[in-house]
Amino acid sequence: MAQLELFLQTLISGFLLGGLYALIALGMALIMGVMRVINLAHGDFMMIAMYIAYWMFTLFGIDPYISVFIAAPALFLFGLFIQKYLLTPVMKVESILPHNQVILTVGLAMVFSNLATVLFTGNYRSTPVNYASSAWYLTDYWKNSPIELSLSMPWTISFIIAAIITVGLWIFLTKTDTGKSIRATSQDLDAALLMGVNVNWVRMVTLGIGLVLVACAGCLFLPIYYLYPALGKQFTNVGFVIAVIGGMGSTDGALIGGLILGIFESLTATYIGMGWAPAGRFAIFVAALVFLPGGVASIIKKWRLGK
Amino acid sequence: MKKFLPLIIFAILCFVPFVGLSTYVMHILILVLMWSVIGMAWNVLGGYTGQVSFGHAAFFGFGAYTGGILYHHLGISAWWGLPACVVILTALSLVIGYICLRLRGAYFALATLALGEVCRVAAENLVEFTQGNMGIMLRERTWVDKTWYFYVILIIAASTYMLIKLVMESKLGYYFVAIREDQDAAESLGINTTFYKTISLCLSGVLTGVAGAFYMNYMGYIDPATVFPLSEVSIAVVMVVMVGGAATFWGPIVGALIMVFLAEVIRSLPHIGAAHQTIFGIILILIIMFLPNGVVGDFGKLLKPFVGRRTSS
């Protein structure tokens, strides 16, 4: 029974983690789909958002969940700026090496994480919110339950907010004009251009929205995680691993991929060892590359066509 | 004159130890030569074949650990790592090639990045085999003086240069460039692109591994954080080649010279030293935006303002 309890508890925490991972990956998938660029500074943008939320909490006592409304618009503007003045000009530069933009994002990542170290020191920080360790227990609600399961409160709140943001993104992408042009650009750049979509504007908005999503993820992670300047790399890895599992640039895939990775990592950490969790992440990445190059998106596509 | 330039430079470098430079300068020169080897190796895959890799730390680290593990577990000299890593890295390159080379463009870059990280995490966790984060230390150094290390890496660098020149001027080199320019066109002309990309990867991987094995012998201590890191090896080698000029013979060497000296200078500055990564990042961004083919590739562009001014005055 204890074994079953452990397994279910691992599944639950993996699921909650997966929801947050999905939010990171959604932003990356959007950027990948529209610009064909892998944003290797994705995690570092998240780090910036987390520092914003952290200082808001330390200086003004603003709860990290409320900082979403501060960090997200800030990063949206930052994204517009970066796309307009850095990424778009680089697109026109002639060079032997392809993927100039990817290398550019690597440069950005270096600058951000190092500047954060210089400005805020390399110390680990966290926001001591008063609900950090509260949880809901199954036995409180069902007295004779044979097994005991708990649901950490900050994790659950973060997961629910992540779900709301995801639904909001879905409505934005399917119902609004800008959302539709983003999807059109992602499907076929030339066709979108011919239909009168202002592709440069769409690219700016896409990077902005991608950063908004990752900023939200950062604010949601802050109450349950700690913060240090080199944190970005780890979450960049998470983002692109999910993007590959999900299928390049597919938002549906990114959602499912996020949940898969969250559960998988949680299982590795419980049953093999904490140190191996990153290796498990990459093992599933390599497995996806070898056995399922199209990612989860290819399965979804097949299933839809079959229907 | 231009034909003999490499020979002249080689001859000058042969006499450098007799000048009586300080140990510190010799150390810098050794690092420059080592980074030129890694840069030239990366250039084969990234510059000529057009497959940008962000995971060369995997090859570097494997090379270093080959020497280290031979010494630690079998008790033989770590110099055996140099020949041994040729075999081991060919095998590793074949595995990585099988996984990654089916991917194109930026996805290849991602896959190599991930594999580099896998190697680091594995080296950290396989404690019985690699000593984990404790690292492997050579208890006795071959030479105290740096002169012989300098000659060893000089010979490695010179042979790397010759080998790459030989390859790139042969049919193989033209295949590589054809794949970079247009993979589909190359395929339709009957070039087995996967096969030649694998050869390019093997060549690049083995040369990087040799540099890694040399590093093990030279520094006498390795741990996963120094030989498998993303920013200090994988990204640094991309920077070396980008600064010097991708797909040029001299680019990686010039790039290594600039980057190693720059790193030393920036690190020694009192207040800015801590921000050296920021400065490197900004340099990388500026290079991509304004000098996309590096110092060697865009040499004409670099001279233009000076030449222009001369004609106007």
Contacts between the chains, C-beta under 8 A, distances in Angstrom:
chain1	res1	chain2	res2	distance
A	36	B	106	7.3
A	37	B	106	7.1
A	38	B	106	5.1
A	38	B	107	7.9
A	38	B	109	7.3
A	38	B	110	5.9
A	40	B	113	7.9
A	86	B	285	7.1
A	86	B	289	7.6
A	89	B	289	6.4
A	90	B	288	5.9
A	90	B	289	5.9
A	93	B	288	7.1
A	93	B	289	6.5
A	93	B	292	4.9
A	94	B	292	6.7
A	95	B	246	7.7
A	95	B	288	7.8
A	95	B	292	3.2
A	95	B	293	5.7
A	96	B	47	6.8
A	96	B	50	8.0
A	96	B	180	7.7
A	96	B	246	5.1
A	96	B	247	4.9
A	96	B	292	7.7
A	96	B	293	5.9
A	96	B	297	7.0
A	97	B	46	6.9
A	97	B	47	7.0
A	97	B	50	7.5
A	97	B	52	6.4
A	97	B	242	7.1
A	97	B	246	4.9
A	97	B	247	7.9
A	97	B	292	7.4
A	98	B	50	6.3
A	98	B	52	6.8
A	98	B	105	6.2
A	98	B	106	8.0
A	99	B	52	5.3
A	99	B	105	6.3
A	99	B	106	5.0
A	99	B	109	6.2
A	100	B	288	5.3
A	100	B	292	6.5
A	102	B	52	7.6
A	102	B	106	5.3
A	102	B	109	6.2
A	103	B	52	7.5
A	103	B	238	6.4
A	103	B	242	6.9
A	103	B	284	7.0
A	103	B	288	6.0
A	104	B	284	7.7
A	104	B	285	6.0
A	104	B	288	5.2
A	104	B	289	7.9
A	106	B	54	7.6
A	106	B	235	5.8
A	106	B	238	7.4
A	106	B	284	7.1
A	107	B	281	4.5
A	107	B	282	7.4
A	107	B	284	3.8
A	107	B	285	4.3
A	107	B	288	7.0
A	108	B	281	6.9
A	108	B	285	7.1
A	109	B	281	7.6
A	110	B	231	6.5
A	110	B	235	7.2
A	110	B	277	5.1
A	110	B	278	7.1
A	110	B	280	6.2
A	110	B	281	3.5
A	110	B	284	7.1
A	111	B	277	7.5
A	111	B	278	5.0
A	111	B	281	3.7
A	111	B	282	6.2
A	111	B	285	7.6
A	113	B	277	7.3
A	114	B	275	6.0
A	114	B	276	7.7
A	114	B	277	3.5
A	114	B	278	4.4
A	114	B	281	6.8
A	115	B	275	7.1
A	115	B	278	5.4
A	117	B	274	7.3
A	117	B	277	8.0
A	118	B	274	5.4
A	118	B	275	5.0
A	118	B	278	7.1
A	233	B	230	6.7
A	237	B	114	7.2
A	237	B	117	6.5
A	240	B	110	5.4
A	240	B	113	7.9
A	240	B	114	7.7
A	241	B	114	6.9
A	244	B	107	7.5
A	244	B	110	6.9
A	248	B	107	6.8
A	273	B	125	7.6
A	275	B	121	7.6
A	275	B	124	6.8
A	275	B	125	4.9
A	276	B	121	7.4
A	276	B	125	5.9
A	278	B	117	7.0
A	278	B	121	4.9
A	279	B	118	6.2
A	279	B	121	4.3
A	279	B	122	6.2
A	279	B	125	6.7
A	282	B	114	5.0
A	282	B	115	7.5
A	282	B	117	6.0
A	282	B	118	4.3
A	282	B	121	7.1
A	283	B	118	7.4
A	285	B	111	8.0
A	285	B	114	5.2
A	286	B	99	5.9
A	286	B	111	7.8
A	286	B	114	7.1
A	286	B	115	7.3
A	286	B	118	7.3
A	289	B	99	6.0
A	289	B	100	7.6
A	289	B	102	7.8
A	289	B	103	6.9
A	289	B	111	5.9
A	290	B	99	6.0
A	293	B	102	6.9
A	293	B	103	7.7
